[in-house]
Amino acid sequence: QVRLVESGGGLVQAGGSLRLSCVASGSIFSINSMGWYRQAPAKQRELVAAITSGGTTNYSDSVKGRFAISRDNVKNTVYLQMNSLISEDTAVYYCNTNAKVTRWNRSYDYWGQGTQVTVSS
């Protein structure tokens, strides 16, 4: 099994910054993509940013130019640097990874428990 543990959420004023971290642990053979999703109250979960093992990134249009995703493949850790935060960024942020636990199995998606980000205006 793969376990994801997020940290770094909290309360911040509009215009401020936060950095989220997510560490993947457990019986991991390989990790493909890692990413961040978010879910605001009464809204569907949406992709915020993702990064492949080779470093290719993908961002939601709503965060381009403000957020930056990065990863440390040695530490199995993904980061999300969030700058110029606005009230619309308020949500629970979930870490996601697509990983294999053995060489022979297919890859699966795994999720963290979520971390709350609240931006006050």
N, C-alpha and C positions, 0 to 999 in steps of 0.2 A: 504494500500500500504506500501511497504517497501522501504526505501531510504538508499542508501549506499554512504558515503562520505569518499573519500580517502585523505590522506595527507602524506607528507614525501618524495616525489620525488624530483629530482633535478639533478644537474651536479656534478659528482665526478670523480676523477682520478682513473685509473686502480689500483687495489689493495686496494682501499678504501672501506668504508662501508656506507650503508644507512639503515634506518629503516622506513618501510611503515606502516601506520595505516589505518584502515577502521572501521568506526562506522556505525552500522545498527540502524535505527530509524523508527518510524511509528507504525502502528497497527500490532504488532508482537505477535502471540500466541506462536510460538516456532521456533527455528532455528536448522536445522539439520547440514549440513556441511557449512563451510566457507572456502574460498580459494582465491588464486591469480592466475590470468592468465596474459599473456603478448602477445603483438603483435608488432613485428618489421616491418619496412617498407617492403612491398611486400611479407610478410609472413603471414601464417595463425595464428590465435590466438591459443596459446598453454597453457596447464596447467603448472604452476610453482610449486605450493604446495597447499595442502588442508588439513583440519583438521576437524574431526567429533566432535559432541557435547561431546563425551566421551574422546576426546584427541588423537585419532588415526590419525597419519599423513601419508601423501603420497607426495613424491617429484618427480619431473622430474629428470632423470639421470643427466642432465646437471648442476643441482644446488645442488645435494647431497653433503653434507660435507661443503658447503659454505653458504647456506641459512637455516634459521630456522623459522618455522611458529609456532605461538602460539595464544591463544585466551583467552579472559576474558568473560566468559558466563554471568556474572552479568552486565557488561557494553556493551554486544553485540558488542564486538570489536575484530578484528583479526589483528595480527601484522605479518610483514615479516621482519626479520633481515637478511640483505644481506651483506655478508662479501666477501673479496677477489674478488671484482667485476672485470669483464673483459669486453672488448668492445662488446662482443657478448651478454651481458646482456642488452644492450641498447634497449629500447622498451617502449611502453606505457603499464603500468601495471594496470590491472583491478581487482577490488574486486568483488567477487561473493559469494552469499549465497543462500542456498536452505531453504526456510522458509514457515511456515503456518501463515496465518493472523487470522484464527479462528480454533477452535477445529475440525469443521466438514469439512472444505475445504481440498482439496489436497494441497501439497506443490508445490511451484513454484521457479524457479530460478530468482534471481534479480541481477542486475549489477550496479556497480558504473560508474562514468563518465570517469575514467581513470586518471592516473598520469604519467607524463613523467619521465623516468629514462635515463640519458645519461652518459655513461662511456667514458671518454677521455683516449686515449692511449698515 
